[in-house]
Amino acid sequence: MTLRTGSLDRRTLLRGAIATAAMGSFAVACGSPSSNDDDGGSPKGEKSAKNPFGVAENSKVDAAIFDGGYGTDYVAFTSKVVGSQVKGLTVKVKPVVDIAPELQPRFVGGNPPDLIDNSGEDQIGFLGILDQLEELDDVFEANNYEGKKIADTVYPNVKDPGTFNGKFVGLNYVMTVYGVWHSKTLFEENNWTAPKTWDEALDLGQQAKKKGKYLFVHGKEAATYYLTLLVDSAIKEGGDEVRIALEKLEKDSWSHPAIQGVLKVMETMVKQKMFVPGGSGTQFQKAQAIWSNDQKALLYPSGGWIENEMKKATKKDFQMTGIPEMTLTDKPKMPYEALRAAAGEPFIVPKQGKNAAGGKEVLRAMLSQEAAANFSKTKLAPTIVKGTVPADGYGSSALVAQSKMLEAAGENIFNYLFIVAYGMNTDLLVPWNSFLAGDLDAKGLTAAMQKISDKVREDDSIKKLEVK
């Protein structure tokens, strides 16, 4: 999701790694740009199994890459990888921080880059440029550099975040795993067991109090991390009907029994003072350090970026470990191992790029075992490519945990887009900070969340998500 620095940070996930950007899309040039295949000025090569997109030898790929927490060097790394497939193909990487302001004029002018990492605070709205983007299904149908069909080497449903109105145009490269994080060392020292249900979490909170500690902590800009925890737990408990109702912004969707069940346990935790006090007035990274460095709190809900984000404020030998979100009962509709995990960091290939085929080839190179392993090793985050993180996680306990969670979840991986797509997070932060501070009860929080959903639903000027 960003509060944190990085392309797969809170800013990116909240505003658009998977955003439809129904609001804020820019006016595109008149007329529909032709496909690169029809552009006589584009370099062309002979298509083959080794060169499925027909990339010309000795051609160049102009790549504009969001310069966030992951940097741009992982894309530059592909220059040496692609050379093994297409002679002389080189990748010219230009780091960009403000994607939309810098690249919108190039779309309008008909000379966009060949490859763009469309991430960050100021990414380009997908719906505004949908007809100007290459569809990327053929990338997944191609074989990777190891000779295996790419579609068979990636995690389930990774096309979904980059598919808009039925068109797969955004290849999201990094897997973001959501879970609840703790110190393995601290838990072992106290003989604590990570909770699988909310009742177990409540019991753990009582044990924490006996040690002078708290169960949770929150920061003012990240209060909605607990909204994520609520929704994820409720979807696991109640199944797809919970997710669909929320995404469709249905009336009374926030009153679903699964949501209310989890929310009431959270309310009990707040009343029993299991949250570090003062969170609603504490900057979020300082609040997180109370957990990762001071160890005053036992658990923290977050995406898998948390280890890298807090690496300078984490106690030595913390051994950060993640678990799936707790279920409400021991018989949820989805198994405990079910996981919210979403591909992020969306790469796009403009049709009018001078070397769109080369842009696709770079994506194919990024999806090779060599490039994906390089990313995980240097960025401590998993890509959408399975089997590229070793058992030791390159020394990262959090990366090991993410890999294990993804493996255990199997096909039970889900995601939702409504909060990001409609830009609801800013409004939701207000009641969530009040709730976690003990100033608003579960009933009041439910009413506030429903009001925010209703406002979006009833606004006919806002284009609505196509919900599956």
C-alpha positions in Angstrom: 0.0 0.0 0.0 2.6 4.9 0.9 3.2 5.6 4.0 6.3 3.7 3.7 9.0 4.5 1.1 8.8 2.2 -1.9 6.9 1.2 -5.0 4.9 -1.4 -3.2 4.3 0.8 -0.3 1.0 2.0 1.2 0.9 4.9 -1.2 1.2 2.6 -4.2 -1.3 0.1 -3.0 -3.8 2.6 -1.7 -3.7 4.8 -4.7 -3.1 2.5 -7.5 -0.8 -0.4 -8.1 -4.2 -2.0 -8.7 -6.2 1.2 -9.1 -8.8 1.6 -11.7 -8.2 5.3 -11.4 -11.7 6.1 -12.4 -11.0 9.5 -10.9 -8.1 11.6 -12.1 -7.4 10.0 -15.5 -6.0 12.4 -18.0 -7.4 13.3 -21.4 -5.8 11.2 -24.0 -4.9 12.2 -27.6 -7.7 12.2 -30.0 -8.1 8.9 -31.9 -7.0 5.4 -31.0 -3.3 4.8 -31.5 -2.4 2.0 -33.7 -0.9 -1.2 -32.5 2.9 -1.5 -32.6 2.5 -4.3 -35.1 1.1 -1.8 -37.6 3.8 0.8 -37.0 6.2 0.6 -39.9 8.8 2.6 -38.0 9.2 0.1 -35.3 12.2 -2.3 -35.4 11.1 -5.9 -36.1 12.8 -9.3 -35.9 11.8 -12.7 -36.8 9.4 -14.4 -34.4 10.5 -17.8 -33.0 10.2 -19.9 -29.8 13.3 -18.1 -28.5 12.0 -14.7 -29.7 8.2 -14.9 -29.4 7.5 -11.2 -29.8 9.8 -10.7 -32.9 12.2 -8.3 -31.2 14.8 -6.8 -33.6 18.5 -7.6 -32.9 20.6 -4.7 -31.6 17.5 -2.7 -30.7 16.9 -0.7 -27.5 14.1 -0.6 -25.0 13.3 2.8 -23.5 12.1 1.9 -19.9 10.7 4.5 -17.5 10.8 2.9 -14.0 9.3 4.2 -10.8 12.2 5.1 -8.5 10.7 4.1 -5.1 11.7 1.7 -2.4 12.7 -1.0 -4.9 14.9 1.4 -6.9 15.4 0.7 -10.6 18.5 -1.5 -10.7 16.4 -4.7 -10.9 15.2 -3.7 -14.3 18.6 -2.7 -15.4 19.7 -6.2 -14.4 17.7 -7.6 -17.2 20.1 -6.0 -19.8 22.4 -8.9 -19.3 19.6 -11.4 -19.1 17.8 -10.4 -22.4 21.1 -10.6 -24.3 21.0 -14.4 -24.0 17.8 -14.4 -26.0 17.9 -11.5 -28.4 21.3 -10.5 -29.7 22.3 -6.9 -28.8 19.0 -6.0 -27.1 19.7 -3.4 -24.5 17.5 -1.7 -21.8 17.9 2.0 -21.2 16.4 2.6 -17.7 15.3 6.1 -16.7 14.3 6.5 -13.1 11.1 8.4 -12.6 9.5 9.5 -9.4 6.4 11.4 -10.6 5.1 9.0 -13.2 2.0 10.8 -14.5 3.3 14.4 -14.7 6.4 13.3 -16.6 4.9 10.6 -18.9 1.4 11.9 -19.6 2.7 14.4 -22.2 4.6 11.6 -23.9 1.3 9.6 -24.3 -0.5 12.6 -25.6 2.4 13.3 -28.0 2.4 9.7 -29.3 5.9 8.9 -28.1 5.6 7.0 -24.8 8.4 4.8 -23.5 8.4 1.1 -24.5 8.0 -0.1 -20.9 6.7 1.7 -17.8 6.6 0.8 -14.2 3.3 2.6 -13.5 3.6 2.9 -9.7 3.9 5.5 -7.0 1.8 8.4 -5.7 1.4 9.9 -9.1 0.8 6.9 -11.3 -1.2 7.2 -14.5 -4.8 6.1 -14.2 -5.3 2.8 -16.1 -8.8 3.6 -17.5 -7.5 6.8 -19.0 -5.0 5.0 -21.2 -6.6 1.6 -21.5 -6.9 1.7 -25.3 -3.3 2.9 -25.7 -1.8 -0.2 -23.9 -0.7 -3.5 -25.3 -2.5 -6.5 -23.9 -0.1 -8.8 -22.2 -1.7 -12.2 -22.4 1.0 -13.3 -24.9 3.7 -12.7 -22.3 2.1 -15.3 -20.0 1.6 -17.6 -23.0 5.3 -17.5 -23.9 7.9 -19.7 -22.5 10.3 -18.3 -19.9 14.1 -18.4 -20.4 14.1 -21.8 -18.8 11.7 -23.2 -21.4 8.6 -23.3 -19.3 5.3 -21.6 -20.1 5.2 -18.4 -17.9 1.6 -18.9 -17.0 2.6 -22.2 -15.2 5.4 -20.5 -13.2 3.5 -17.7 -11.5 1.1 -17.6 -8.5 -2.6 -17.9 -9.0 -4.7 -14.9 -10.0 -1.8 -12.5 -10.6 -3.4 -11.2 -13.8 -6.4 -9.9 -11.9 -4.9 -6.6 -10.4 -3.8 -5.6 -13.9 -7.0 -6.5 -15.8 -9.3 -3.6 -16.5 -12.7 -4.1 -18.3 -11.5 -7.5 -19.4 -8.1 -6.4 -20.7 -4.9 -7.6 -19.1 -2.7 -4.6 -19.6 -0.7 -4.3 -16.3 1.8 -7.0 -15.3 2.2 -6.7 -11.6 5.6 -8.0 -10.7 5.9 -8.2 -6.9 3.8 -10.3 -4.6 2.5 -8.4 -1.6 1.5 -10.8 1.2 -0.7 -9.5 4.0 -0.5 -11.1 7.4 0.1 -10.6 11.1 3.7 -10.2 12.2 5.6 -11.0 15.4 9.0 -11.7 16.8 9.8 -15.4 16.7 12.5 -14.9 19.3 10.1 -13.1 21.8 7.4 -15.7 21.4 9.8 -18.6 22.0 11.3 -16.8 25.1 7.8 -16.5 26.6 6.4 -19.8 25.3 3.7 -18.0 23.4 1.9 -19.5 20.4 0.9 -17.3 17.4 -3.0 -17.1 17.4 -5.1 -18.8 14.7 -8.4 -17.4 15.9 -9.6 -14.1 17.4 -10.3 -15.9 20.7 -6.8 -17.1 20.8 -5.6 -13.6 20.1 -7.7 -12.3 22.9 -6.1 -14.9 25.3 -2.7 -13.8 24.0 -3.5 -10.2 24.8 -4.2 -11.2 28.4 -0.8 -13.0 28.6 0.8 -9.9 27.2 -0.7 -7.8 29.9 0.8 -10.0 32.6 4.2 -9.2 31.0 3.5 -5.5 30.9 3.1 -5.6 27.2 0.3 -4.9 24.7 -1.2 -7.0 22.0 -1.3 -4.4 19.2 0.0 -0.9 18.3 -1.1 1.5 15.6 0.0 4.8 14.1 -2.3 7.6 13.0 -1.5 7.3 9.2 -1.8 3.5 9.3 -4.9 3.0 11.5 -6.5 1.4 8.5 -4.1 -1.5 8.6 -6.6 -2.8 11.1 -9.4 -2.2 8.6 -7.4 -4.5 6.3 -7.1 -7.0 9.1 -10.8 -6.8 9.7 -11.8 -7.3 6.1 -9.3 -10.1 5.4 -10.4 -12.0 8.5 -14.1 -11.5 7.6 -13.6 -12.7 4.1 -11.9 -15.9 5.4 -14.7 -16.4 7.8 -17.7 -15.6 5.5 -16.3 -16.3 2.1 -16.8 -14.6 -1.2 -20.2 -13.2 -0.2 -18.4 -10.8 2.2 -15.9 -9.6 -0.4 -18.5 -9.2 -3.2 -20.9 -7.2 -1.0 -18.1 -4.8 0.0 -16.7 -4.4 -3.5 -20.2 -3.8 -4.9 -20.7 -1.2 -2.1 -24.0 -2.8 -1.2 -26.3 -1.4 1.5 -25.5 -2.8 4.9 -22.4 -4.6 3.6 -20.5 -3.6 6.7 -23.1 -5.2 8.8 -22.4 -8.7 7.6 -22.1 -11.1 10.6 -18.5 -12.1 9.8 -17.5 -8.4 9.8 -19.4 -7.7 13.0 -18.0 -10.7 14.7 -14.4 -9.7 14.2 -15.2 -6.0 14.9 -16.7 -6.9 18.3 -13.6 -8.8 19.3 -11.5 -5.8 18.2 -13.8 -3.6 20.3 -13.2 -5.8 23.3 -9.5 -5.5 22.8 -9.7 -1.7 22.7 -11.8 -1.6 25.9 -9.4 -4.0 27.6 -6.5 -1.7 26.7 -4.7 -4.2 24.5 -3.5 -1.4 22.2 -0.6 0.8 23.0 -2.2 4.1 24.1 -1.7 7.3 22.1 -1.5 5.6 18.7 -3.9 8.1 17.0 -1.4 10.8 17.7 1.8 8.9 16.8 3.5 8.9 13.4 3.1 5.4 12.0 6.8 4.4 11.7 7.4 5.5 15.3 4.4 3.4 16.3 5.8 0.4 14.4 9.1 0.8 16.2 7.3 0.4 19.5 6.6 -3.1 18.2 9.8 -3.9 16.2 12.4 -2.3 18.4 10.9 -1.7 21.9 8.8 -4.8 21.7 6.0 -3.3 23.8 3.4 -4.8 21.5 3.3 -8.5 20.3 1.5 -8.3 17.0 1.3 -6.0 14.0 -0.8 -6.4 10.8 0.9 -5.3 7.6 2.0 -6.3 4.2 5.2 -8.1 3.6 7.1 -4.8 3.1 7.3 -4.4 6.9 10.7 -6.0 7.4 12.4 -3.8 4.8 10.6 -0.7 6.0 11.6 -1.2 9.6 15.1 -2.7 9.1 16.8 0.3 10.8 14.4 0.1 13.8 14.1 -3.6 14.6 15.7 -5.2 17.6 18.6 -7.5 17.0 17.6 -11.1 16.6 14.0 -10.1 16.3 13.4 -12.8 13.6 10.3 -11.2 12.1 7.8 -13.8 11.2 4.3 -13.6 9.6 1.2 -15.7 10.0 -2.2 -15.5 8.1 -4.9 -13.3 9.6 -6.9 -14.9 12.4 -10.3 -16.4 11.7 -13.4 -15.8 13.8 -14.2 -19.4 14.4 -12.4 -22.7 13.9 -14.7 -23.5 11.0 -14.5 -20.6 8.6 -15.6 -20.9 4.9 -12.0 -20.4 3.8 -9.2 -22.3 5.6 -7.0 -20.5 8.2 -4.2 -20.7 5.6 -6.1 -18.6 3.1 -4.3 -15.4 2.4 -4.8 -12.0 0.9 -2.0 -11.7 -1.5 -1.9 -9.4 -4.5 0.6 -8.7 -7.2 1.7 -5.1 -7.3 4.2 -2.9 -9.1 2.3 -2.8 -12.5 4.4 -2.7 -15.7 2.7 -1.5 -18.9 3.7 -1.6 -22.5 2.3 1.4 -24.6 1.2 0.5 -28.1 2.9 3.6 -29.6 6.3 2.8 -28.0 9.1 2.5 -30.6 9.9 -1.0 -29.4 6.8 -2.5 -27.8 8.0 -6.0 -28.7 11.2 -5.2 -26.8 9.1 -4.0 -23.8 7.4 -7.4 -23.7 10.7 -9.1 -24.0 12.0 -7.3 -20.9 9.0 -8.5 -19.0 9.7 -12.0 -20.2 13.3 -11.6 -18.9 12.1 -10.2 -15.6 10.0 -13.4 -15.2 13.0 -15.6 -15.7 14.3 -17.6 -12.7 17.5 -15.6 -12.7 15.9 -12.1 -12.7 13.2 -13.0 -10.2 15.7 -14.6 -7.8 17.9 -11.5 -8.1 15.0 -9.2 -7.2 14.1 -11.3 -4.1 17.7 -11.4 -3.0 18.3 -7.7 -3.3 14.9 -6.4 -2.3 13.8 -9.0 0.2 10.4 -9.4 -1.4 8.9 -12.2 -3.5 8.0 -11.8 -7.1 5.0 -13.4 -8.8 7.4 -16.1 -10.0 7.1 -19.2 -7.8 10.1 -21.1 -6.5 12.7 -18.4 -6.6 13.2 -17.8 -2.9 15.5 -20.4 -1.2 14.7 -22.0 2.1 16.8 -19.5 4.0 15.1 -16.5 2.4 18.6 -15.0 1.7 18.8 -14.5 5.5 15.4 -12.8 5.8 13.0 -14.5 8.2 10.1 -12.4 6.9 10.8 -13.5 3.3 10.8 -17.1 4.4 7.5 -16.6 6.2 6.0 -15.0 3.1 7.1 -17.9 0.9 5.7 -20.4 3.4 2.4 -18.6 3.7 2.0 -18.5 -0.1 2.8 -22.2 -0.4 0.4 -23.2 2.4 -2.4 -21.0 0.9 -2.2 -22.8 -2.5 -5.3 -21.7 -4.5 -6.9 -20.0 -1.4 -5.5 -16.6 -2.3 -7.9 -13.6 -2.6 -7.8 -9.8 -3.1 -10.1 -6.9 -3.3 -9.9 -3.5 -5.0 -12.7 -1.3 -3.7 -10.8 0.8 -1.1 -8.0 1.5 -3.6 -10.2 2.0 -6.6 -12.4 4.6 -5.0 -9.8 6.3 -2.9 -11.6 5.6 0.3 -8.7 5.3 2.6 -8.3 8.9 3.6 -11.9 9.1 4.7 -11.7 5.7 6.5 -8.7 6.8 8.5 -10.8 9.2 10.6 -13.3 6.8 12.1 -10.6 4.1 12.5 -8.3 6.3 14.5 -11.3 7.2 16.7 -12.2 3.5 17.1 -8.7 2.4 18.0 -8.4 5.3 20.5 -11.6 4.1 22.2 -13.6 7.2 21.2 -15.9 5.4 18.8 -17.6 2.1 19.4 -18.1 -0.8 16.9 -21.6 0.4 16.0 -20.4 3.9 15.3 -17.5 2.6 13.2 -19.9 0.4 11.2 -22.1 3.4 10.5 -19.1 5.6 9.4 -17.8 2.9 7.0 -21.2 2.3 5.5 -21.7 6.0 5.0 -18.4 6.2 3.1 -19.4 3.3 0.9 -22.9 4.6 0.3 -21.5 8.0 -0.8 -19.4 6.4 -3.5 -22.3 4.0 -4.6 -24.7 6.9 -5.0 -22.4 9.1 -6.9 -23.2 8.5 -10.6 -20.1 10.4 -11.7 -17.8 7.7 -10.3 -17.3 4.8 -12.7 -17.9 1.5 -10.7 -15.7 -1.5 -10.5 -16.6 -4.7 -12.5 -16.8 -7.1 -9.6 -16.3 -10.9 -10.1 
